[in-house]
Amino acid sequence: MSEGPSLSGWFAEDGSHRYPLRVYYEDTDAGGIVYHANYLRFAERARSEMLTLLGFRQTEMAKGVTTGSDVVTGVSFAVRRATIDFTAPAKLEDTLEVDTRIADIRGASFAVAQIIRRDGRALVRADLQLVTINPAGRAVRLPEAVRAAIDALRRRQSPHPVLTTPTTAQTRD
């Protein structure tokens, strides 16, 4: 039996994680445009799949998992900060790609920059800071195995190009 394409996306040559998705009816408003909050869902799916490809399934991390000689126990990630810039809407049945890059790594947190594209055109940029928390919801240090994996990924990545917001003159057309 042959293995099909990964549902987790892939790592591109530039080190970014790429995650494809299709816009379904449930993602849109009455006009067939993606409801703004759903871009956060798309970004979350991409981040979760990036972690999966790095060898860290979130349910296992919350329960406890051994990765090589490291044990990752009782941690999960919570969004501490999210900044989203919208430049163009996605629509029903569009095929999108979420490009995720590691922007920063700190003691208990890491930051990602995510761009959602349609046919190569940037529609949305989301910059998020994620904090590592224990089951009580308190911030804890990023497990060393996770830190090492995302730092190795970050070192391979080129920075995102700047996402520009259209001027008023550009949006009148």
C-alpha positions in Angstrom: 0.0 0.0 0.0 1.5 3.4 -1.0 1.5 6.3 1.3 -0.4 9.4 0.1 0.6 13.0 0.5 1.2 14.2 4.1 -1.8 15.9 5.7 0.7 17.9 7.7 2.1 19.9 4.8 5.8 20.1 4.1 9.0 22.0 4.8 10.0 24.1 1.7 13.6 24.6 0.6 13.7 27.9 2.4 12.9 26.2 5.7 9.4 27.5 6.0 6.5 25.2 6.7 3.8 25.1 4.0 0.3 23.9 4.7 -2.4 23.8 2.0 -6.1 24.1 2.6 -9.4 24.7 0.8 -12.0 27.2 1.9 -15.3 25.4 2.6 -18.8 26.8 3.1 -18.4 26.6 6.9 -15.4 29.0 6.7 -17.4 31.8 5.0 -19.9 34.4 5.7 -23.2 34.9 3.8 -21.3 36.6 1.0 -18.9 33.6 0.4 -16.0 35.5 1.9 -13.9 33.9 4.7 -15.0 35.2 8.0 -12.1 37.1 9.6 -11.7 34.9 12.7 -11.3 31.8 10.6 -7.9 32.9 9.5 -6.8 32.2 13.1 -8.1 28.7 12.7 -6.2 28.3 9.4 -3.0 29.6 11.2 -3.6 27.2 14.1 -3.9 24.2 11.9 -0.7 25.1 10.1 1.2 25.6 13.4 -0.1 22.3 14.8 0.9 20.4 11.6 4.4 22.1 11.7 4.9 20.7 15.2 3.7 17.3 14.1 6.3 17.2 11.3 8.9 18.2 13.9 7.9 15.1 15.9 5.7 16.8 18.5 2.1 15.9 18.7 0.3 18.2 21.0 -1.8 15.6 22.7 1.3 13.6 23.5 3.1 16.6 24.8 0.2 17.4 27.2 0.3 13.8 28.5 4.0 13.3 28.3 6.3 11.9 25.6 9.9 10.8 25.4 11.8 12.3 22.4 15.3 10.8 22.2 16.8 11.4 25.7 14.4 14.2 26.5 11.0 13.9 28.2 8.4 16.5 27.3 5.6 16.4 29.9 2.5 18.3 30.7 2.9 21.3 28.4 0.8 22.9 25.8 0.9 26.2 23.9 -1.4 29.2 24.3 -1.5 32.3 22.1 -0.3 35.3 24.1 -0.4 37.8 21.3 -1.8 37.9 17.8 -1.5 40.7 15.2 -3.3 40.1 11.9 -3.1 42.3 8.8 -5.6 41.6 6.0 -4.8 42.7 2.5 -7.4 40.8 0.4 -10.2 38.3 1.1 -10.2 34.6 0.5 -13.4 33.2 -0.9 -15.4 30.0 -1.0 -13.5 27.1 -2.7 -10.2 29.0 -2.8 -7.1 26.9 -2.4 -4.9 28.6 0.2 -1.4 27.9 1.5 -0.2 28.9 5.0 3.5 29.7 5.1 4.9 29.6 8.7 8.3 30.7 9.9 9.8 30.9 13.4 10.4 34.6 14.2 11.8 34.4 17.7 12.5 31.9 20.5 12.6 32.9 24.2 12.6 31.1 27.6 8.9 30.2 27.8 7.7 31.4 24.4 8.3 31.5 20.7 6.9 33.7 17.9 5.8 32.7 14.4 5.1 34.8 11.3 2.4 33.2 9.1 1.3 34.4 5.7 -1.8 33.0 4.0 -1.6 33.0 0.2 -3.8 32.3 -2.7 -2.0 31.5 -6.0 1.2 33.1 -4.5 -0.6 36.4 -3.5 -0.4 37.3 0.2 -3.9 37.7 1.6 -3.2 37.8 5.4 -0.2 38.0 7.7 -0.5 36.8 11.3 2.3 37.4 13.8 1.7 35.4 16.9 3.6 34.8 20.2 2.9 31.5 21.8 3.7 30.7 25.4 4.4 27.3 26.9 2.0 26.5 29.8 1.6 23.7 32.3 -1.7 22.0 33.1 -2.4 24.8 35.7 -2.1 27.4 32.9 1.2 28.8 34.2 4.0 29.8 31.9 6.9 27.3 32.0 10.1 27.1 30.0 10.0 25.7 26.5 11.1 22.0 26.7 14.6 21.6 25.4 13.7 19.1 22.8 11.1 21.5 21.3 13.4 24.4 21.6 16.2 22.6 19.8 13.8 21.5 17.0 12.3 24.9 16.3 15.7 26.6 16.7 17.2 24.3 14.0 14.2 25.1 11.8 14.6 28.9 12.4 18.2 28.8 11.4 17.3 27.2 8.1 14.6 29.8 7.3 14.9 33.0 5.3 12.8 35.9 6.6 9.3 36.6 5.2 9.1 39.3 2.7 7.4 42.4 4.0 3.6 42.2 3.5 2.4 45.6 2.3 -1.0 47.0 2.9 -2.6 48.4 -0.3 -3.0 52.2 -0.3 -6.4 53.8 -0.7 -5.7 54.5 -4.4 -4.8 50.9 -5.0 -8.1 49.6 -3.4 -10.3 51.9 -5.5 -9.8 49.8 -8.6 
